[in-house]
Amino acid sequence: MTTLQALLFDVDGTLADTERDGHRPAFNMAFQAAGLDWDWDELLYGKLLAVTGGKERIRYYLEKFNTTFTKPDNFDAFVKSLHASKTQFYTQLMAEGKIPLRAGVERLINEARAEGMRIAIVTTTTPENVTALLKSTLGANSESWFEVIAAGDIVPAKKPAPDIYLWALEKMNLTARDAIAFEDSLNGIKSSAAADLKTIITINDYTKDDDFSQAQLVLDSMGEPSNAFQVLAGESKGHTFLNLELVKKVHST
């Protein structure tokens, strides 16, 4: 039996509800700053989440939902600039402490660190966004806790492609059997499963109806000792909140 060596965490929707309360308003702030009349409400943003990556999401919006917009000649630079502005607004929201970690996240990370478990970030969001979230929730030095931060455009093909997980595993000199992934979305589970990683899902409002049949365990949250999780699929093996003991049990099955 392979021993669990590493926990690989997605960020948006997994560590915090950043999509609804962070990225979406940051996009809207960037649009306003650029003099655009675009507004991504919660319903529309849920549809845009079919595509991973902020620049890709802007392009998807114009291809499918705002087809009358006249694209500027320097369209690539326009998208890049708009996304850079959005990232600045997002980090501002993070610095203001507007978005807390989801239930159980900090506890599980601290438990993993206490036991010497290797941890990493594997996400399609930008490195700046990861840094902003970690610093605002776990502290100024928390970025150093993670052996690898695989983020943004570090690989060309983003989730649901497995590339970013494969990149992280290679950097850590691990195989998929040595690690377990934590995700929240359909694109996330497609990515981790394609990398042959066992995966624990914590759903959110945007992903509650996604197909997680490839996951080993699906929960409404990681839970806390005083606030039990709800098991949506899989076996909690007598546990009421996600701790390292349960993670190891899921990995070994």
Short mmCIF file of the C-alpha atoms (twelve columns), coordinates in Angstrom:
data_MODEL
# 
_entry.id   MODEL 
# 
loop_
_atom_site.group_PDB 
_atom_site.id 
_atom_site.type_symbol 
_atom_site.label_atom_id 
_atom_site.label_alt_id 
_atom_site.label_comp_id 
_atom_site.label_asym_id 
_atom_site.label_seq_id 
_atom_site.Cartn_x 
_atom_site.Cartn_y 
_atom_site.Cartn_z 
_atom_site.pdbx_PDB_model_num 
ATOM 1   C CA . MET A 1   0.000   0.000  0.000   1 
ATOM 2   C CA . THR A 2   1.333   3.443  -0.962  1 
ATOM 3   C CA . THR A 3   1.726   5.905  1.920   1 
ATOM 4   C CA . LEU A 4   0.140   9.317  1.540   1 
ATOM 5   C CA . GLN A 5   2.869   11.953 1.283   1 
ATOM 6   C CA . ALA A 6   1.209   15.112 -0.048  1 
ATOM 7   C CA . LEU A 7   -2.024  17.101 -0.074  1 
ATOM 8   C CA . LEU A 8   -2.708  19.081 -3.249  1 
ATOM 9   C CA . PHE A 9   -5.177  21.941 -2.839  1 
ATOM 10  C CA . ASP A 10  -7.184  23.764 -5.454  1 
ATOM 11  C CA . VAL A 11  -7.879  27.384 -4.440  1 
ATOM 12  C CA . ASP A 12  -11.006 29.007 -5.850  1 
ATOM 13  C CA . GLY A 13  -14.101 27.455 -4.315  1 
ATOM 14  C CA . THR A 14  -12.025 24.909 -2.372  1 
ATOM 15  C CA . LEU A 15  -9.997  26.973 0.090   1 
ATOM 16  C CA . ALA A 16  -12.442 29.902 0.024   1 
ATOM 17  C CA . ASP A 17  -15.625 30.982 -1.758  1 
ATOM 18  C CA . THR A 18  -13.549 33.254 -3.934  1 
ATOM 19  C CA . GLU A 19  -15.525 32.900 -7.148  1 
ATOM 20  C CA . ARG A 20  -18.765 34.504 -6.009  1 
ATOM 21  C CA . ASP A 21  -17.401 36.948 -3.445  1 
ATOM 22  C CA . GLY A 22  -13.941 37.726 -4.848  1 
ATOM 23  C CA . HIS A 23  -13.333 37.128 -8.528  1 
ATOM 24  C CA . ARG A 24  -16.804 38.128 -9.727  1 
ATOM 25  C CA . PRO A 25  -16.881 41.560 -8.019  1 
ATOM 26  C CA . ALA A 26  -13.226 42.116 -8.988  1 
ATOM 27  C CA . PHE A 27  -14.089 41.517 -12.639 1 
ATOM 28  C CA . ASN A 28  -16.945 44.009 -12.367 1 
ATOM 29  C CA . MET A 29  -14.665 46.573 -10.727 1 
ATOM 30  C CA . ALA A 30  -12.179 46.159 -13.580 1 
ATOM 31  C CA . PHE A 31  -14.923 46.547 -16.174 1 
ATOM 32  C CA . GLN A 32  -16.126 49.753 -14.534 1 
ATOM 33  C CA . ALA A 33  -12.574 51.121 -14.322 1 
ATOM 34  C CA . ALA A 34  -12.134 50.435 -18.038 1 
ATOM 35  C CA . GLY A 35  -15.352 52.289 -18.888 1 
ATOM 36  C CA . LEU A 36  -17.194 49.121 -19.908 1 
ATOM 37  C CA . ASP A 37  -20.882 48.610 -19.139 1 
ATOM 38  C CA . TRP A 38  -20.440 44.870 -18.549 1 
ATOM 39  C CA . ASP A 39  -21.898 43.411 -15.377 1 
ATOM 40  C CA . TRP A 40  -21.435 39.790 -14.364 1 
ATOM 41  C CA . ASP A 41  -24.209 38.907 -11.930 1 
ATOM 42  C CA . GLU A 42  -24.148 35.662 -9.945  1 
ATOM 43  C CA . LEU A 43  -26.256 33.747 -12.476 1 
ATOM 44  C CA . LEU A 44  -24.137 34.765 -15.455 1 
ATOM 45  C CA . TYR A 45  -20.915 34.137 -13.585 1 
ATOM 46  C CA . GLY A 46  -22.054 30.613 -12.808 1 
ATOM 47  C CA . LYS A 47  -22.295 30.015 -16.566 1 
ATOM 48  C CA . LEU A 48  -18.905 31.593 -17.203 1 
ATOM 49  C CA . LEU A 49  -17.320 29.164 -14.737 1 
ATOM 50  C CA . ALA A 50  -17.616 26.518 -17.455 1 
ATOM 51  C CA . VAL A 51  -14.258 27.948 -18.565 1 
ATOM 52  C CA . THR A 52  -11.195 28.058 -16.313 1 
ATOM 53  C CA . GLY A 53  -8.774  30.984 -16.298 1 
ATOM 54  C CA . GLY A 54  -9.650  34.676 -16.082 1 
ATOM 55  C CA . LYS A 55  -8.448  35.731 -19.529 1 
ATOM 56  C CA . GLU A 56  -10.149 32.690 -21.027 1 
ATOM 57  C CA . ARG A 57  -13.362 33.619 -19.192 1 
ATOM 58  C CA . ILE A 58  -13.360 37.127 -20.689 1 
ATOM 59  C CA . ARG A 59  -12.968 35.665 -24.164 1 
ATOM 60  C CA . TYR A 60  -15.733 33.139 -23.526 1 
ATOM 61  C CA . TYR A 61  -18.045 35.917 -22.350 1 
ATOM 62  C CA . LEU A 62  -17.534 37.841 -25.582 1 
ATOM 63  C CA . GLU A 63  -17.893 34.738 -27.725 1 
ATOM 64  C CA . LYS A 64  -21.095 33.471 -26.123 1 
ATOM 65  C CA . PHE A 65  -22.833 36.207 -24.143 1 
ATOM 66  C CA . ASN A 66  -21.793 39.629 -25.467 1 
ATOM 67  C CA . THR A 67  -21.406 38.980 -29.165 1 
ATOM 68  C CA . THR A 68  -22.169 42.572 -30.229 1 
ATOM 69  C CA . PHE A 69  -19.077 44.015 -28.547 1 
ATOM 70  C CA . THR A 70  -16.607 45.396 -31.064 1 
ATOM 71  C CA . LYS A 71  -13.238 43.931 -30.265 1 
ATOM 72  C CA . PRO A 72  -10.313 46.373 -30.437 1 
ATOM 73  C CA . ASP A 73  -7.505  45.703 -32.911 1 
ATOM 74  C CA . ASN A 74  -5.136  44.860 -30.068 1 
ATOM 75  C CA . PHE A 75  -7.602  42.399 -28.579 1 
ATOM 76  C CA . ASP A 76  -5.031  40.159 -26.891 1 
ATOM 77  C CA . ALA A 77  -3.461  43.153 -25.138 1 
ATOM 78  C CA . PHE A 78  -6.930  44.419 -24.215 1 
ATOM 79  C CA . VAL A 79  -7.842  41.122 -22.530 1 
ATOM 80  C CA . LYS A 80  -4.481  40.916 -20.766 1 
ATOM 81  C CA . SER A 81  -4.792  44.478 -19.448 1 
ATOM 82  C CA . LEU A 82  -8.367  43.941 -18.306 1 
ATOM 83  C CA . HIS A 83  -7.390  40.780 -16.462 1 
ATOM 84  C CA . ALA A 84  -4.391  42.484 -14.854 1 
ATOM 85  C CA . SER A 85  -6.719  45.216 -13.562 1 
ATOM 86  C CA . LYS A 86  -9.078  42.574 -12.214 1 
ATOM 87  C CA . THR A 87  -6.187  40.905 -10.383 1 
ATOM 88  C CA . GLN A 88  -5.312  44.221 -8.714  1 
ATOM 89  C CA . PHE A 89  -8.887  44.665 -7.504  1 
ATOM 90  C CA . TYR A 90  -8.982  41.047 -6.323  1 
ATOM 91  C CA . THR A 91  -5.811  41.423 -4.271  1 
ATOM 92  C CA . GLN A 92  -7.269  44.619 -2.833  1 
ATOM 93  C CA . LEU A 93  -10.380 42.724 -1.689  1 
ATOM 94  C CA . MET A 94  -8.162  40.028 -0.207  1 
ATOM 95  C CA . ALA A 95  -6.018  42.555 1.650   1 
ATOM 96  C CA . GLU A 96  -9.181  44.015 3.146   1 
ATOM 97  C CA . GLY A 97  -10.033 40.581 4.563   1 
ATOM 98  C CA . LYS A 98  -13.273 40.326 2.627   1 
ATOM 99  C CA . ILE A 99  -13.036 36.585 1.951   1 
ATOM 100 C CA . PRO A 100 -12.402 34.055 4.743   1 
ATOM 101 C CA . LEU A 101 -11.298 30.450 4.309   1 
ATOM 102 C CA . ARG A 102 -14.014 27.814 4.170   1 
ATOM 103 C CA . ALA A 103 -14.827 25.755 7.251   1 
ATOM 104 C CA . GLY A 104 -12.132 23.260 8.184   1 
ATOM 105 C CA . VAL A 105 -9.496  24.463 5.714   1 
ATOM 106 C CA . GLU A 106 -7.109  26.143 8.155   1 
ATOM 107 C CA . ARG A 107 -7.507  23.318 10.662  1 
ATOM 108 C CA . LEU A 108 -6.639  20.641 8.073   1 
ATOM 109 C CA . ILE A 109 -3.643  22.591 6.754   1 
ATOM 110 C CA . ASN A 110 -2.310  23.094 10.273  1 
ATOM 111 C CA . GLU A 111 -2.795  19.416 11.073  1 
ATOM 112 C CA . ALA A 112 -0.959  18.396 7.909   1 
ATOM 113 C CA . ARG A 113 1.937   20.707 8.727   1 
ATOM 114 C CA . ALA A 114 2.118   19.424 12.307  1 
ATOM 115 C CA . GLU A 115 2.497   15.857 10.999  1 
ATOM 116 C CA . GLY A 116 5.108   16.824 8.416   1 
ATOM 117 C CA . MET A 117 2.812   16.200 5.468   1 
ATOM 118 C CA . ARG A 118 3.884   17.890 2.233   1 
ATOM 119 C CA . ILE A 119 1.343   20.387 0.881   1 
ATOM 120 C CA . ALA A 120 0.991   22.211 -2.434  1 
ATOM 121 C CA . ILE A 121 -1.328  24.523 -4.338  1 
ATOM 122 C CA . VAL A 122 -2.609  23.444 -7.760  1 
ATOM 123 C CA . THR A 123 -4.853  26.068 -9.365  1 
ATOM 124 C CA . THR A 124 -5.660  27.947 -12.547 1 
ATOM 125 C CA . THR A 125 -5.842  31.311 -10.781 1 
ATOM 126 C CA . THR A 126 -2.856  33.674 -10.922 1 
ATOM 127 C CA . PRO A 127 0.060   33.437 -8.470  1 
ATOM 128 C CA . GLU A 128 -0.831  36.952 -7.261  1 
ATOM 129 C CA . ASN A 129 -4.317  35.791 -6.327  1 
ATOM 130 C CA . VAL A 130 -2.942  32.816 -4.419  1 
ATOM 131 C CA . THR A 131 -0.498  35.001 -2.493  1 
ATOM 132 C CA . ALA A 132 -3.197  37.529 -1.640  1 
ATOM 133 C CA . LEU A 133 -5.537  34.868 -0.278  1 
ATOM 134 C CA . LEU A 134 -2.889  33.063 1.758   1 
ATOM 135 C CA . LYS A 135 -1.494  36.235 3.309   1 
ATOM 136 C CA . SER A 136 -4.921  37.613 4.202   1 
ATOM 137 C CA . THR A 137 -6.138  34.387 5.809   1 
ATOM 138 C CA . LEU A 138 -3.157  32.342 7.042   1 
ATOM 139 C CA . GLY A 139 -0.588  35.063 7.611   1 
ATOM 140 C CA . ALA A 140 2.337   36.808 5.949   1 
ATOM 141 C CA . ASN A 141 4.639   33.781 5.812   1 
ATOM 142 C CA . SER A 142 2.035   31.164 4.895   1 
ATOM 143 C CA . GLU A 143 3.037   31.005 1.236   1 
ATOM 144 C CA . SER A 144 6.251   29.291 2.351   1 
ATOM 145 C CA . TRP A 145 4.251   26.455 3.906   1 
ATOM 146 C CA . PHE A 146 3.459   25.119 0.417   1 
ATOM 147 C CA . GLU A 147 6.266   23.206 -1.252  1 
ATOM 148 C CA . VAL A 148 4.928   24.002 -4.720  1 
ATOM 149 C CA . ILE A 149 2.492   26.650 -5.912  1 
ATOM 150 C CA . ALA A 150 1.352   25.600 -9.372  1 
ATOM 151 C CA . ALA A 151 -0.748  28.496 -10.585 1 
ATOM 152 C CA . GLY A 152 -1.894  30.537 -13.559 1 
ATOM 153 C CA . ASP A 153 -0.194  30.111 -16.928 1 
ATOM 154 C CA . ILE A 154 2.543   27.795 -15.668 1 
ATOM 155 C CA . VAL A 155 1.194   25.214 -18.136 1 
ATOM 156 C CA . PRO A 156 -0.604  26.111 -21.406 1 
ATOM 157 C CA . ALA A 157 -3.553  23.749 -20.963 1 
ATOM 158 C CA . LYS A 158 -5.604  24.639 -17.884 1 
ATOM 159 C CA . LYS A 159 -8.104  22.494 -16.003 1 
ATOM 160 C CA . PRO A 160 -9.919  20.258 -16.980 1 
ATOM 161 C CA . ALA A 161 -6.619  19.157 -18.552 1 
ATOM 162 C CA . PRO A 162 -4.450  17.254 -16.046 1 
ATOM 163 C CA . ASP A 163 -1.299  19.199 -16.987 1 
ATOM 164 C CA . ILE A 164 -1.033  21.401 -13.904 1 
ATOM 165 C CA . TYR A 165 -1.382  18.420 -11.550 1 
ATOM 166 C CA . LEU A 166 1.192   16.490 -13.536 1 
ATOM 167 C CA . TRP A 167 3.525   19.510 -13.386 1 
ATOM 168 C CA . ALA A 168 3.130   19.773 -9.594  1 
ATOM 169 C CA . LEU A 169 3.739   16.052 -9.088  1 
ATOM 170 C CA . GLU A 170 6.864   16.215 -11.242 1 
ATOM 171 C CA . LYS A 171 8.198   19.195 -9.294  1 
ATOM 172 C CA . MET A 172 7.621   17.324 -6.033  1 
ATOM 173 C CA . ASN A 173 9.119   14.106 -7.440  1 
ATOM 174 C CA . LEU A 174 5.913   12.229 -6.610  1 
ATOM 175 C CA . THR A 175 3.561   9.888  -8.416  1 
ATOM 176 C CA . ALA A 176 -0.212  10.220 -8.318  1 
ATOM 177 C CA . ARG A 177 -0.313  7.329  -5.832  1 
ATOM 178 C CA . ASP A 178 1.643   9.421  -3.325  1 
ATOM 179 C CA . ALA A 179 -0.852  12.310 -3.141  1 
ATOM 180 C CA . ILE A 180 -4.493  13.271 -2.873  1 
ATOM 181 C CA . ALA A 181 -6.282  16.268 -4.393  1 
ATOM 182 C CA . PHE A 182 -8.905  18.624 -2.971  1 
ATOM 183 C CA . GLU A 183 -11.285 20.145 -5.498  1 
ATOM 184 C CA . ASP A 184 -14.724 21.727 -5.753  1 
ATOM 185 C CA . SER A 185 -15.776 21.727 -9.409  1 
ATOM 186 C CA . LEU A 186 -16.373 19.591 -12.484 1 
ATOM 187 C CA . ASN A 187 -13.294 20.972 -14.240 1 
ATOM 188 C CA . GLY A 188 -11.331 20.313 -11.074 1 
ATOM 189 C CA . ILE A 189 -12.312 16.661 -10.728 1 
ATOM 190 C CA . LYS A 190 -11.764 16.091 -14.452 1 
ATOM 191 C CA . SER A 191 -8.250  17.482 -14.067 1 
ATOM 192 C CA . SER A 192 -7.280  15.560 -10.942 1 
ATOM 193 C CA . ALA A 193 -8.891  12.323 -12.114 1 
ATOM 194 C CA . ALA A 194 -7.114  12.561 -15.470 1 
ATOM 195 C CA . ALA A 195 -3.884  12.830 -13.478 1 
ATOM 196 C CA . ASP A 196 -4.909  9.597  -11.669 1 
ATOM 197 C CA . LEU A 197 -5.229  11.371 -8.322  1 
ATOM 198 C CA . LYS A 198 -7.727  10.322 -5.707  1 
ATOM 199 C CA . THR A 199 -9.847  13.358 -4.940  1 
ATOM 200 C CA . ILE A 200 -11.984 14.777 -2.142  1 
ATOM 201 C CA . ILE A 201 -14.620 17.279 -3.216  1 
ATOM 202 C CA . THR A 202 -16.167 20.075 -1.167  1 
ATOM 203 C CA . ILE A 203 -18.994 21.546 -3.218  1 
ATOM 204 C CA . ASN A 204 -20.177 25.165 -3.266  1 
ATOM 205 C CA . ASP A 205 -23.258 26.935 -4.589  1 
ATOM 206 C CA . TYR A 206 -21.860 27.064 -8.120  1 
ATOM 207 C CA . THR A 207 -20.818 23.404 -8.269  1 
ATOM 208 C CA . LYS A 208 -23.453 21.579 -6.214  1 
ATOM 209 C CA . ASP A 209 -25.031 20.038 -9.333  1 
ATOM 210 C CA . ASP A 210 -21.761 18.974 -11.000 1 
ATOM 211 C CA . ASP A 211 -20.958 15.334 -11.736 1 
ATOM 212 C CA . PHE A 212 -18.491 14.138 -9.115  1 
ATOM 213 C CA . SER A 213 -18.782 10.427 -9.810  1 
ATOM 214 C CA . GLN A 214 -14.989 10.220 -10.255 1 
ATOM 215 C CA . ALA A 215 -14.325 11.510 -6.722  1 
ATOM 216 C CA . GLN A 216 -13.684 9.272  -3.726  1 
ATOM 217 C CA . LEU A 217 -15.572 11.503 -1.280  1 
ATOM 218 C CA . VAL A 218 -17.983 14.409 -1.848  1 
ATOM 219 C CA . LEU A 219 -18.828 16.751 1.048   1 
ATOM 220 C CA . ASP A 220 -20.682 20.025 1.486   1 
ATOM 221 C CA . SER A 221 -17.628 21.336 3.395   1 
ATOM 222 C CA . MET A 222 -14.642 20.049 5.341   1 
ATOM 223 C CA . GLY A 223 -16.603 20.682 8.521   1 
ATOM 224 C CA . GLU A 224 -15.429 21.368 12.055  1 
ATOM 225 C CA . PRO A 225 -15.666 19.362 15.308  1 
ATOM 226 C CA . SER A 226 -18.617 21.557 16.288  1 
ATOM 227 C CA . ASN A 227 -20.119 21.744 12.786  1 
ATOM 228 C CA . ALA A 228 -20.382 18.378 11.019  1 
ATOM 229 C CA . PHE A 229 -20.054 18.055 7.272   1 
ATOM 230 C CA . GLN A 230 -22.762 16.528 5.089   1 
ATOM 231 C CA . VAL A 231 -21.666 13.502 3.069   1 
ATOM 232 C CA . LEU A 232 -23.033 13.679 -0.482  1 
ATOM 233 C CA . ALA A 233 -21.181 10.677 -1.910  1 
ATOM 234 C CA . GLY A 234 -18.644 8.182  -0.630  1 
ATOM 235 C CA . GLU A 235 -17.941 6.984  2.905   1 
ATOM 236 C CA . SER A 236 -16.978 9.181  5.857   1 
ATOM 237 C CA . LYS A 237 -15.828 6.104  7.811   1 
ATOM 238 C CA . GLY A 238 -17.378 7.286  11.056  1 
ATOM 239 C CA . HIS A 239 -15.982 10.819 10.867  1 
ATOM 240 C CA . THR A 240 -18.053 14.001 11.124  1 
ATOM 241 C CA . PHE A 241 -15.385 16.438 9.921   1 
ATOM 242 C CA . LEU A 242 -12.451 16.119 7.548   1 
ATOM 243 C CA . ASN A 243 -9.180  15.577 9.369   1 
ATOM 244 C CA . LEU A 244 -5.913  14.002 8.296   1 
ATOM 245 C CA . GLU A 245 -6.974  10.601 9.633   1 
ATOM 246 C CA . LEU A 246 -9.984  10.538 7.314   1 
ATOM 247 C CA . VAL A 247 -7.921  11.864 4.401   1 
ATOM 248 C CA . LYS A 248 -5.481  8.969  4.861   1 
ATOM 249 C CA . LYS A 249 -8.381  6.488  4.958   1 
ATOM 250 C CA . VAL A 250 -9.821  7.876  1.722   1 
ATOM 251 C CA . HIS A 251 -6.406  7.701  0.080   1 
ATOM 252 C CA . SER A 252 -5.890  4.076  1.126   1 
ATOM 253 C CA . THR A 253 -9.217  2.803  -0.268  1 
# 
